[in-house]
Amino acid sequence: MSVRAEAMPEVLQDVAPIVLPGHTYESISRAISDVVLERPMPRQWWACLGVGVALLGMLGASTAYLFWMGLGLWGINVPVGWGFAIVNLVWWIGIGHAGTLISAILLVFNQDWRTAINRFAEAMTLFAVMCAGIFPLIHVGRPWVVFFIFPYPNTMALWPQFRSPLLWDVFAISTYFTVSLLFWYTGLIPDLATLRDRAGKKIAKQIYGFFALGWRGSAKHWFRYEMAYLLLGGMSAPLVVSVHTIVSFDFAVSVIPGWHTTIFPPYFVAGAIYSGFAMVLTIMIPARKWFNLYDFITDRHMDNMAKVMLATGLVVLYGYMNELFYAWYSGNDYERFMMYNRAFGPYGWAYWLLLLCNGVAPQFLWIRKWRTNMVLLFIWSIIVNIGMWLERYVIVVTSLARDYLPSSWDHYSPTAFDWMAYVGSIGLFLTMMCLFIRFLPMISIFELRHQQHQVDHGEIA
Amino acid sequence: MAEHAINTEVPKIHGLVAEFDDPEQLLKAAEAAYRAGYRQMDAYSPFPIHGLAEAIGFRKTYIALFTLIGGLTGTVAGFVLQYFATVIHYPYMASGKPFNSWPSYMPITFEVTILFGAFAALGSMLALNGLPQPYHPIFNAKRFERASSDGFFLCIETDDSQYDSGATRDFLQGLNPVEVSEVLD
C-alpha cells in the first residue's frame, strides 16, 4: 500500500528524502544503538538533565510544602476553583496526543514518514500524561485519599459518580496511559533485543535481555507481532480521539457560559494534536542536532509535522470563530457577555495573545521556507505551545470568574506556588525525556531497517 | 554417578541453520525448503519480511480473535460495573436521572473496552509466541547476534520427519547461503 517512488507527484519529489542515501541495515543499527551504548552524552544533554532535575526538585519541594499548608497557597478561589491545575492538566494531555496520533493514526493510514519519529513521540506522550496526572492529584487537596476516585468495594458501600464527566476522565486518562505504555513497549521489544545483542557490558546485556523477553526475530513471531501491533494501533486511534473528547466533556457537559457547546470535542481534539506536534518539534529539533540524526530525521519529517500543525491550527481557529458566532447567534445574554468579557474583560490580554499565537502565527507555515528553517520552526513551536496554554487559561478562567451571578464574581490571579507547580512539571518532562534518550533507542531501529528495505526496492523515497 | 552420566551424553542437535546475505535470498530459501517438503523450520530476520511466515507454511494467527474477545469482555465488564453500582448495589437518585442512565455509562464502557482489548492483543501475541523465553537453542547459532541487525537465518529442525544430517545439509548448501552449521540444543 506504500506510495511507489516513481508514482510520487512532482511537487513532492523536490522535498528531502525520507532517509539519506548510503545506509545499510547494519549502519542503521549502529547509528541508533551507539547513542545509547557507545557515545558519551553531549554537553547539551547534561545541561537539559541538570535544568530538568533542578525544576523537578522545585516541584517536589513546593508540592510538599503545599500538602503541608493546604491548597490555599494556590490562587484558586470560590468561583475559579479550577485555575492552573486544570489548565496544566488539559495542556499536558493535549501535548500527549501527538505521540499516539503519530504512532497509531499514521500507522493505520500507512504514512511511511512516521517511522523515524514515532518512538520519540510515544515517549513524549507517556511523559506528558505523567505530568498531566500530577495536577488532579494535587488539586483534590487530599492526595492520600485519592483512591476514592476509583470504583472499589469499600466499607462505606460508596461508589464514584459514574454519570460525571470527571469520573469519565479518570477512566480515559488512566486507560490512555496504560494503552500508550503497552503500545510503546510492544514497539520496543525487537529494539531491546538489538541492544541486548550489541551491548558490551554484562549488566546492560542482562537488563536489555530481560526486557527483550527472549525476542529472536522468528518469522512466526514477526507475523503475530505485526498483527498485534496493527491491532494496538487500530485501538489507540479511536482511544486518542475519545480521551480529549472526554476531557472536553469536563467543560461541555457543565452549564457554564462558554463551556456548554457542542463544538468542544472536535475543537479540543484538533487543539491537542496541534499542541502535540508543536511539542514534538520543540524537542526534536534540538535532539536531531545534538545527536546528529540528520540521516534519519530529514527535513521531510519536519516539513510534514509543520503541515499537520498548520492544518490542525486552522481547525482550532475555526473553533474560535465558531465560539464567537454561536455566542452572538444564540441570542443568549450570558453567552454574549461571556464572549465580550473574554475579549475586553480583565483577562482580555490573554485572549488577544492567544489569537496571535494560534490564529495569526500558524499562517506563516504556509511558506515552505518557514517550515524548513529549523530556527524559525523551533521558535514557532514555542509560540504554539504558549498559545495552546493560553487557550486553556482563557477557557478555564474567564468563564468561571464571571458566570451568571455578578455577586459571585471574583478575580483570579496565580501565585508563586501555581507557577512553581507548572514550571516544575516541565522539569519532570525534561528529566524523563533525557533519561529516555540515554537508555532507550529514540528511533525505532527495526522499523528503520524495514523502511530501508522498502527504500532499496524503490517502494518509498 | 549422575554428574558423570550427563557429561558422557551425546549433545543433542536442534537443527541445521543456514545464514543468508539479504532478505530476498532468505525468502527464496524458505520457499524452496517448503517445496522440498520440510515443515519443522523457522526463519529469523532483523525486521518483518512480508511473505516469510507464509513461505514456511505459517498462515493463521488467532490474535485478532483474542483481541475481539478481550475487547468485548471489557465492554461487558465496563457496563456491568456501572450498572451493578448504580442500579443494584447502591441506587440513589442524581439530578432526576434514571438509575440505569446508560448513555452516561458509554464513555467508561468504551475506555474499558479498549483497555481490555489492548491487554488481550499484547498478551495473546506474547503467549502464542511463547515469550518470555530467555533461552532458545537458536541463540547458539554462529553469528546469531546479527539476527537483530543484518543477519538472515533459516533453521531446519531435527524434529522434521525429512531431516537427515547429510541430505539436509546438502540441500541448504544448494541455496547459496553464507554458511551452514549445526546448532546444539
Interface residues (C-beta under 8 A of the other chain):
Chain A: T24 Y25 E26 S29 P151 A157 L158 W159 Q161 F162 R163 P165 L167 W168 F171 A172 T175 T178 V179 L182 F183 Y185 T186 P190 A193 T194 R196 D197 R198 G209 L213 G214 W215 R216 G217 S218 A219 K220 H221 W222 F223 R224 Y225 E226 M227 A228 L231 L232 M235 S236 P238 L239 S242 I246 F249 F446 E447 R449 H450 H453
Chain B: P23 A30 D42 A43 Y44 S45 P46 F47 P48 I49 L52 A53 A55 I56 F58 T61 I63 A64 T67 G71 L81 Q82 A85 T86 H89 Y90 A94 S95 K97 S101 S104 Y105 P107 I108 F110 E111 V112 I114 L115 G117 A118 F119 A121 L122 S124 M125 L126 L128 N129 L131 P132 Q133 P134 Y135 H136 I138 F139 E145 R146 A147 S148 S149 D150
